[in-house]
Amino acid sequence: PNNQEEGDVAKPPTGFIQYRVTMISKAPEATHEVEDVRISDLAANQVPRITKLKVDGGNNGNKKKNGKPSGPARSVGTDGSAKRTIVWKAEDPNGDSLTFTVSFRAVDEKLWKALKEDIEETKLTWDTKAIPDGLYRVRVVASDAPANAGKRAMTAEHVSGLVVVDNTAPTMTPLAVSRRGNGPFIIGASATDAVSRLASAAYSVDAGKWKALASLDGLIDEKSETFGFEVEGLEPGEHTVTVRVTDQAGNITAAKTVIQVK
């Protein structure tokens, strides 16, 4: 007769199974055969891995231990745009399909806010106009749930370095103007940004060519800087002097003053 038996077999650590079939018969003259042996194997599921995470062109794609950032890497926009591009790479040791949930939070917050959930793409555009300026982190969670039911599903996460969100232009004090006798006009200006360092400054007279400005300490590398320069050789009449300051995120502000030359 055809005998069919099913049962579970404990899989050894080596990953190989060896079996033996013993046939006992009350009719020795009969020939017995094993026609088919089937073994179904359920491989152990392994945790997926996120190998890269980058926001814009910043240096926050370095690998982190246990999903925690390892240093104060920063990412800032360079074109004045509020949109950021989040790009990541992931792999699964079992070759399973993965879905991703992308979240963010400010450095002074504890809860993550989801940008997108259960997406298959590994790239996402983040429009930061809807959030206040400040320092943020981005988290990507990978899940192999599409290929593993219930408790077999596993996740892995990766957290970015600091992401500077700065969509606000620096502020400037009114330009100060002074002059000694018939000497050159001395123009003073101060600018401050709440989040990013200042990057450059320039001035223009009567909408002419912009000329680069250095700060009084010689280097524009702080959130607040003071500038001073001289304007001379002006013809009699009204003249407009404009100072323009740009921060590292590409935000621009400007202030002007009107000079009367007699």
Secondary structure, 3 states (H helix, E strand, C coil): CCCCCCCCCCCCCCCCCCCCCCCCCCCCCCCCCCCCCCCCCCCCCCCCEEEEEEECCCCCCCCCECCECCCCCEECCCCCCCEEEEEEEEECCCCCCCEEEEEEEECCCCCCEEEEEEECCCEEEEEHHHCCCEEEEEEEEEECHHHCCHHHCCEEEEECCEEEECCCCCEECCCEEEECCCCCEEEEEEEECCCCCEEEEEEEECCCCCEECCECCCCCCCCEEEEEEEECCCCCEEEEEEEEEEECCCCEEEEEEEEEEC
